[in-house]
Amino acid sequence: MQDVEAYERRFRRAGLPLFIAGYSAREDVWTRASPLLALVLLGEVLGAIDLQWSLAGNLGALAGGIAILAAAVAVSNRVRGRAAFAMPDDIGWPELAGFVCVPALLPLIFGGQYTSALVTAASNLVLLGLLYGVIGYGLLYIIRWAARRLSEQLTAAAHLLARAVPLLMLFAVVLFLTTEVWQVFADMRPGRLTAAAGLLAAVGVVFIAVRIPGEVRTLEAAVEVEPPAPPLDRRQRFNVGLVLFVSQMLQVVVVSAAVAGFFIAFGLLALSPEVISTWIGHPPTSLVDVVGVEISHELLRVSGAIAAFSGLYYAIAVLTDTAYRAEFVGELTEELRASFADRADYLRALSGRL
């Protein structure tokens, strides 16, 4: 029987860190991220300065920012019963709230920079979310795991691709050669275009996400180990569901990227600048010249919009094809069977330590 630590390393590499007994954000996520959080805090002390001030004024603001940060750390540690400047052995909501709020206060206190304060607080929230996903749920490991199996999954999905892609391409080509589509998307501002693509992506995410809990239950029931291991708890099921979700979304992203690449190439070959000018009412804006062929902003915008529609279509096709769903879950059952069996052995090894 393998060592407990070896099992835990394998769970992390498989993107299933929550299979580790006693795994918690306070002790296993934020403490591992604490060096990075401390580095970010020190960098954000610079938010106290203002380039319009004198050197002496900025040095004074910088010293004041450091003092405020040090006082916040000391108060937090003393409230938790630690030495004033001790490195925390666990990080909870008070420390995380301080990480978001204290650096955001510095631009307000030193110069009344409201926009900078809001940007700092929002950036820190996003950073905490990314760190929680990367460390807490092994997101990078999940992406690497899914990427290694992407070609196998697309091959397994050949029957679905054979049915979905021809109809998808016919639908997309008709849209691509429609004047109204070019008039809508060619001159759309980048922010609005990104928001529209994000809306389509969000709908696709919802379509896939609503099926994940049922697939996790199917997967858990299909994988049998002897002797039986305790059922997964809610957080562990979420971790397995995240593996399934990333695996399926990666397929959608690859298909969407392939569609975008196809229409960029098709547009360069089939559409002259004069035709595009007739559709949009002005000459296309050249972005880059590749061996004498100009790629325009308008072509990239329209190709990206068609790719976003195609990704949504493919995501729905994945959901509604029962043969593919059964094959997909069956393949992942084989892939994850080793992790479930390791979990049973790991729990027995862990109980033998006690």
KACOR-V114525 format. One record per helix or strand. SS is the DSSP state (h for helix, s for strand). FROM is the first residue (numbers start at 1). TO is the last residue. Records with the same first field share a line. If there is no record, write none. Layout:
SS=FROM-TO + FROM-TO
//
This chain:
h=4-13 + 17-19 + 25-48 + 55-79 + 93-109 + 114-136 + 139-148 + 150-156 + 158-176 + 179-185 + 190-222 + 234-270 + 273-280 + 297-320 + 322-353
s=286-290 + 293-296
//
